[in-house]
Structures are given as structure tokens and as C-alpha cells.
């Protein structure tokens, strides 16, 4: 009986370590990368415009909504996903490394939109 209990616990331990399932309502890492790239580009465009700060904030809000529409996601799902990934520094580092790589590709190859 003791051996069976130990075996069950060991199997359960290894099963929990290998499963990286994302909870329902959370965007995949790939989707997060795509959205974050567009958000970074949007922030850059707005900050480069010679307009007052309050106007730039209003414009950014509108453009951010367009990013969410483009990716067919609500801001609440994005926020929930962001909070989920922020709980795991390794996942967040991996996501932002991909975002930076994507932005560098776009910078070095103007006119090319990277596909994920």
C-alpha cells in the first residue's frame, strides 16, 4: 500500500512539472508577443508626435483600442494575460526577448512585418 501511494505521488509530481497548460482566458505567448510589439510601436509613434501630453494620452488610448481590435482581443483579456505572465519571470523574459527581437527585425528591415 505504501509503495502504491509513493508511486502515485511520484507520477503526480512529474505530471505537474511537465504540463505547461495555459488557463482558459489567457492569451498564448505568441499572441502576447504580437500584441506587445504593436503596443510598443504605437507608443513610439505617439511619443514622436509634436502634440501636448494630454492629447498624446488620448490619442494613445484610441490607438491602443485599435491594436486590440486588430488582434481580436479585449483589453480585459490582455490585462488578465499580462498579470498571468508577470507572475512567472522566466515566461515574461521569454516574451519580451521575442518582442525585442521582432522590433529589431522591423528596424533593420523597414517595410517587413514579421510573422510568428
Secondary structure, DSSP 8 states (H G I E B T S, - for coil): -HHHHHHHHHHHHHHHHH-----TT---HHHHHHHHHHHHHHHHHHHHS-S-HHHHHHHHHHHHHHHHHHTT--HHHHHHHHHHHHT-HHHHHHHHHHHHHHHHHHHHSTT-----
